């Protein structure tokens, strides 16, 4: 069923201790490395996506879609704001990430020059991949057992909202002219950007942790990467076919209702913890 209501904007703020441990999944530290690598990309990817969607908002003829697009942009602004604050702690611990962060900025500066239509297609494709990420994490929630709860909450809150607004960037793209070939090209571009950027940042963190030559670290990252690729590629292909709409994608059962526990008085989400 297609959603017609704008998603709520939850103004969540996370508090990080001064001595925060960036390897926040002690049982499988490579999971934190992978998540941290993705986090480093968010303050660059999500402003680009938000700007692309906002650029089309005034030309949309459907007031309901305008309201949904504005709420979507508000949610994404909350995401990259919280990730930027988190990334300050990461870069403080991994100074070499400064150069990686600057490279991400140049990369998305280049993408901004590709035009509004490509930006909207990139936003729709990126949201498809983000939805797959939420479904993959939902199926592998056991990896978060023993994780530092604030960090786990940041990433799972973000993914839960990706599920919540999975249709909106697509609907804005379609209402702005759409085009399956452009969408397919932008989706595979988004997938390549995400994979290459995360790999680069992960290598920098592993090198500083003196685990770059650890076979166990690389085997875990390879296993998870292949698992994600096998989950993502079919969805990326299907989503490019005529007649597809994101509403046909089955929501992950674990993350789907977590946001129902939002505290309306504080606009906060429950802290995630697994025994």
N, C-alpha and C positions, 0 to 999 in steps of 0.2 A: 504494500500500500504506500502511495506517495504521500510524503509529508507536506502539509500546507501551512503549518504554524511556524513562526520564527523561533529558533532555539533560544533559551535564556542565556544571557551573558553573566557568567559567574566570576565575580571579581575576587579570585582566590590569590592569596599571597603566602608564599612559603618562607619560613624562617630557617636559616642555615647557621649552624654553629661555626665559630671561627676556625676550628680544627676539623672541619668536615672531611671525612675519608672518601675520596672519589671512587675507590674500589668498594662500592656500597653493596655488592652481592658477594660476600666473603666466600661462600661455597663454590661459586663459579665466577671469579673476578672478571673473566673475559666478557660476561654478559654486561657488566657495568661499563667496560671499555667500549663495547659496541653501542650501548645506549648513549653514552657520553659523546661518542663520535657523531651520532645523529643529532644530539642536542646542540652541538656546536654549529650545525648547519641551519637550525631553525630560525635564529634571528636574521638570517639572510633570505631563506626561502619563503618564509611566511609573510614578511612585508611585501615581497614581490607579488605573491599570490593575492594579498589583500589589495594592493594598489591596482592590480589587473581587474579584480572584481569591482572595486569602487569606481574605476574609470568607465565601466559599462552601466552603472546603476541608474544614472540620470536618463539613459536612453531606453530603459525597460518600460514597457507599456502596462505591465501587470503590477498593481500596487502591493499585492501579497508577496510577489517575488522580490520586490524592492525591499520590503520589510524583512524577509528572510535573508536577503543578501547583506543587509546592514547588520543583522544579528550575527550572521556568519563572520563578517569582517571583525565584529567586536570580539567574538570568541577567539579568532586567530590572533588578534592583537594581544589578548590576554596570554595566549600560549607563548608567543615569541618574547613578550615582556618577562615572563617568569623564567624562560630558558636563558635569556640574556643575563639575568641575575645569577642563575645557577652557573652559567658559563664563566662568570667572573671568578668563581671559586675554582673551577677547572683550570683556567689559565693561570691562576695564582699557584696551582700545584704543578702544572705542566707548562712552563714558560715558552716552550717551543711551539705551543699551539697558537701563539700570537701570529706567527707567519702563516699558519694554516687558515686562521680566521680572516686575515687580510686577503688571502687568495680566494676564499669564499666570497668576500665582498666584491672582488674584481669579476669573478665568474657571474654573479647575478647582475652586476652592472652591464656586462655584455648581453645577458638575456633580456634586460630591459630595452635594449636597442632592437629587439626582434619584432616589436609592434604589439598592439593591444590584443589582436585576435590570437596571436600565438600565446600571449600571456594568459588569456582566458583558457585556451586549450591546455596549457601547462598546469594551470590551477586545477582543472577538472581531472587531468591525468594524475597529478600529484595526490589529489584526494583519493583517487582509486587505490593508489599504492599505500597510502596511509590507512585506508580501511583494511587492506590485506594485512598490514602490520598489526592492527588491532586484533584481527581474527587469529593471526599467528601467535601473538602473545597470549590470547585467551586460551588457546590450545596447549600452551606451554607454561602455564601459570606456576607450575611447580618449581620452575627455575628461580622464582622470586622468593622462595622459602628462605627465611633468615635474612632477607634484605633489610637495609636501613629504611625505616618506614616512610620518612619524609621524601626521600628520593624516589622510592617506589610509587608513592602517591602522586608525585609530579608527573611521572611518565604515564601512569595508568589513567589519571584524570585527563591528560591530553588525549590519549587514545580513545577513551570513552566518548569524549566530545567529537572526535573524528567520526565515530560511528553515528553519533547524533545528527551531524550535519553532512553526511556523506553525499547527499543529492544536490546540495545548493550550488556549488561551483559548476556542476554539470548543467543544471537548469539555466544558470546565467549564461553559460557558453552557448547552449542551444538557442536561447532567446535572442542572443546577439548574432545569430547567423550560423553557428555550429560548423559542422563539416567533419566527417569521420576520418578522412585522411589526415587532416591537420591535427585532429585529436590523437590519432595513433602515433604520429611523428612526435608530438609533444609528450605523450605518455612515455614512450621509450626514451626520449631525452631526459625526462624527469627520473626514470629508473636508473639511467646511466649516471646522471649527476649525483643521485643519492648514493649509489653503490660506490662510485669512485671517491667521492668526498668522505664517506664514512670509512672506507678502507685507508685512505691517507691519514685521517685523524687517529684511527685506531693504531696504525703502525707507529705514529709519533708517541702515543701514550705507552705502547708496549716497549718501545725502545728506551724511554726514560725509566720505566719500571724494570729494565734489564730482563725483559721476558720476550724480546723479539726473536730469540733463537729457541724458545720453548716449544717443543713439538706438541705438548698437550694444549697450549694456548691456541696454536694454529689449527689443530685438529678440531677443537671445539668451535672456533669461529668458522671453519670450513663447513662443518656439519650443519650449523645453524644457517649459514648463508645458503647452502644448497637446499635446505628445507624451505627457506623463505622463497627462493627462486621457483621451486616447484609449486609453491602456493600462489605466487604472484603472476607468473607468466600466463597460466590459463585465464585468469581474471583480466589481465591486460589485453589478451587477444579477444575474449568474448566482449569486453566493454567497447571494443572498436567496431563491432559488427552492427549492421543496421537493426534498429528495433530495440537495442539494449537501453535500459535505464537503470541507474544504481539502486532503485527501489527493489529490483529483483534479487539483489545480493542478500544472502541470509546473514542477519546480525549475529555476532558472537554472544553466546548465552550468558557468560560470566560478566562481561562489561556492560551488557545492554541495560541492566536495571540498577547499576551501582549509583548512577547520578540521581536516582530517585531519593537517595538518602541525603541530598543537599539540605543543609541547615538554612532555612529561609531568613533567619534573623542575622546571620553572619555571612551568607553566601559562600560558605566553605563546604568542602567535600570531606567525607570521612577519611581518616588516615588509614592507609592500607597496611595490613600486617597479616602474614601467614605464619602459623606455628612452625 
